[in-house]
Amino acid sequence: MLKLFVFVLFFLSLQCILFTNGLVVSQTSCPLPPKLKNNYDYDWKSRNNEWVNTKSKTDYLLLSLSWSPTFCASLPDRVRDNEFQCSRSDSFGLIVHGLWPQTSGSSSYRDQPRNCRNEQQLPTSLIKRFYCLMPDEDLMQAEWEKHGSCYFKTPMEYFTVIENLFNQLKIPDIRTMKQPTYKTIRDAFVSLNSPNLFYSAINVQMNQEGQLGEIRICYDLQYKFISCKQ
């Protein structure tokens, strides 16, 4: 019985990602922190660099995926040590940064919808449900209030759409790519998701050291790929 219990704990702690010919096939579970945070509510008014924009309408959506190894490497040691996402370097690769409502023809990022509603703290059950996608309670809360509230009625709707979009993507195994570049990463995504995904619908962002930072993919309001050059 004890051996069975240990095996179950070990199994649940694994990141269930399957790799086939350099392709990330699926991700159904991931490790959870020993204890989730109690207070992760978000208030844009307490942030010096935040603002509200409830006047701009949503014309399309932008899914932003963050590359965990680069994000974690950019943090000071004392901050990195407190980030569960960074304590398991083998467990998190591409995670969802957010799904952002966008306005066509905007001249500034301040013209995009933002902080449309002040929402309650997300329930623990929802945090656990979608933790594999966005492994941080503060990130989930902030993304829901900053962006999700500007188009979606409920957090469950917001995160379910994110989950569906992410799971529909065929994601290349970036860890096994030799010195990946903007071009090779974008080519791999377009090739794996052909013929639906096309080049103007995806933008790969590299940092100054040439390391992958984020991948951004644009969708219309029917969740079909659309050019990001709106």
C-alpha positions in Angstrom: 0.0 0.0 0.0 2.8 2.4 0.9 4.6 1.7 -2.4 1.3 2.4 -4.3 0.8 5.7 -2.5 4.4 6.8 -3.3 3.9 5.9 -6.9 0.7 7.9 -7.1 2.3 11.0 -5.7 5.2 10.6 -8.1 2.9 10.2 -11.0 0.9 13.3 -10.1 4.0 15.4 -9.8 5.2 14.6 -13.3 4.6 17.0 -16.1 2.7 14.8 -18.5 4.1 16.1 -21.8 4.6 13.6 -24.7 7.2 14.2 -27.3 7.0 12.7 -30.8 9.5 13.7 -33.6 10.3 17.0 -31.8 6.6 17.9 -31.3 5.0 18.6 -27.9 1.8 16.5 -28.3 -0.1 17.3 -25.1 0.2 18.6 -21.6 -2.5 17.2 -19.3 -1.0 17.9 -15.8 1.9 19.6 -14.1 3.4 20.0 -10.6 1.6 22.2 -8.1 3.2 24.1 -5.3 2.9 22.4 -1.9 0.7 25.3 -0.9 -1.1 27.8 -3.1 -1.1 31.6 -2.3 -3.9 33.0 -0.1 -3.8 36.6 -1.4 -3.4 37.2 -5.1 -6.1 39.7 -5.8 -5.3 42.5 -8.2 -6.0 46.2 -8.1 -4.8 48.2 -11.1 -5.1 51.5 -9.1 -2.3 50.4 -6.9 0.1 50.0 -9.8 2.0 53.1 -10.9 2.2 52.0 -14.6 -1.3 50.8 -15.0 -4.3 52.5 -16.6 -7.9 51.8 -17.6 -9.4 51.8 -21.1 -13.0 50.7 -21.4 -13.8 52.6 -24.6 -11.8 50.6 -27.1 -13.6 47.7 -28.7 -12.2 44.3 -29.2 -11.6 43.5 -32.9 -9.3 40.5 -32.5 -7.4 38.5 -29.8 -3.7 38.0 -29.2 -2.4 34.9 -27.4 0.9 35.5 -25.8 3.1 32.5 -24.9 6.1 33.0 -22.6 9.3 30.8 -22.7 9.9 29.9 -19.1 13.7 29.3 -19.2 14.3 32.8 -20.5 11.9 34.4 -18.1 13.4 32.7 -15.1 17.0 33.5 -16.2 16.0 37.2 -16.3 15.0 37.3 -12.6 17.3 38.2 -9.7 18.2 35.1 -7.7 16.1 36.1 -4.7 13.0 36.5 -6.9 13.7 33.4 -8.9 13.9 31.3 -5.8 10.4 32.3 -4.9 8.9 31.6 -8.3 7.5 28.0 -8.4 7.5 28.2 -12.2 11.3 28.6 -12.0 12.0 26.1 -9.3 11.1 23.3 -11.7 13.1 24.1 -14.8 12.3 20.7 -16.3 8.6 21.2 -16.0 7.6 24.4 -17.7 8.5 25.4 -21.2 6.0 27.6 -23.1 3.3 28.9 -20.7 0.5 31.3 -21.4 1.3 34.9 -20.6 -2.2 36.0 -21.5 -5.0 36.3 -24.0 -5.4 40.0 -24.9 -8.3 41.8 -26.6 -6.9 44.0 -29.3 -8.3 47.0 -31.2 -7.4 47.3 -34.9 -5.6 50.4 -36.1 -4.5 51.4 -32.6 -1.6 53.8 -32.5 -0.4 53.0 -29.0 -0.7 50.1 -26.6 -2.7 52.4 -24.3 -5.4 52.3 -27.0 -6.0 48.7 -26.3 -8.8 47.5 -23.9 -7.5 47.2 -20.3 -8.7 46.9 -16.7 -12.3 46.9 -17.7 -13.7 45.5 -14.5 -12.6 45.1 -10.9 -13.1 41.4 -10.2 -13.0 39.2 -7.2 -10.1 37.0 -6.4 -10.2 33.8 -8.5 -11.3 30.7 -6.5 -8.6 28.1 -5.7 -10.5 25.5 -7.7 -10.1 27.5 -10.9 -6.4 28.2 -10.1 -5.7 24.5 -9.8 -7.8 23.7 -12.9 -5.7 25.9 -15.2 -2.4 26.0 -13.4 -0.5 24.1 -16.1 -1.3 26.9 -18.6 -0.3 29.8 -16.3 1.7 28.6 -13.3 1.3 31.6 -11.0 -1.8 32.8 -9.1 -0.8 36.5 -9.4 -0.4 36.1 -13.2 -3.7 34.4 -13.6 -5.5 37.1 -11.5 -3.8 40.0 -13.2 -4.4 38.7 -16.8 -8.1 38.0 -16.1 -8.7 41.5 -14.7 -6.4 43.4 -17.0 -7.4 41.7 -20.2 -10.0 39.0 -19.9 -12.6 41.3 -18.2 -12.6 43.5 -21.3 -14.2 40.8 -23.5 -15.2 37.7 -21.6 -18.1 37.5 -19.1 -16.6 35.1 -16.6 -13.1 33.9 -15.7 -14.1 30.3 -16.5 -15.0 31.4 -20.1 -11.7 33.3 -20.4 -9.4 30.4 -19.2 -11.4 27.8 -21.1 -10.8 29.7 -24.4 -7.1 30.0 -23.5 -6.9 26.3 -22.8 -8.7 25.4 -26.1 -6.4 27.7 -28.2 -3.3 26.4 -26.5 -4.3 22.7 -26.9 -5.1 23.2 -30.5 -1.6 24.4 -31.3 1.0 21.9 -32.4 4.1 23.1 -30.5 7.6 22.2 -31.5 10.0 20.9 -28.9 12.0 24.1 -28.6 14.4 22.5 -26.0 15.8 20.1 -28.6 16.3 22.8 -31.3 20.0 23.7 -31.8 20.5 27.5 -31.3 16.9 28.4 -32.2 16.4 31.7 -33.9 13.4 33.9 -34.7 13.2 32.3 -38.1 13.6 28.6 -37.1 11.0 28.9 -34.3 8.5 30.6 -36.5 9.1 28.2 -39.4 8.6 25.3 -37.0 5.3 26.6 -35.7 4.0 27.4 -39.2 5.1 24.0 -40.6 3.5 22.0 -37.8 0.2 24.0 -37.9 0.0 24.2 -41.7 -2.2 25.1 -43.6 -4.2 27.0 -41.0 -1.4 29.1 -39.4 0.4 31.5 -41.6 3.4 33.8 -41.1 1.7 37.1 -40.5 -0.4 35.5 -37.7 2.6 34.7 -35.5 5.3 36.9 -34.1 8.4 35.5 -32.3 10.1 37.8 -29.9 13.8 37.3 -29.0 15.7 39.1 -26.3 19.0 41.0 -26.7 21.0 37.8 -26.1 19.1 36.1 -28.9 17.1 33.9 -26.6 13.4 33.2 -27.0 11.2 35.5 -25.0 7.6 35.3 -26.2 5.5 33.9 -29.1 2.4 35.9 -30.0 -0.4 34.5 -32.2 -3.4 36.4 -33.4 -7.0 35.2 -33.7 -10.3 36.7 -35.0 -13.3 36.6 -32.7 -14.3 33.2 -34.1 -10.9 31.9 -32.9 -9.4 31.5 -36.3 -5.9 32.6 -37.1 -5.7 36.2 -38.4 -2.9 38.5 -39.4 -1.4 40.4 -36.5 -0.9 43.4 -38.8 -4.2 44.9 -38.0 
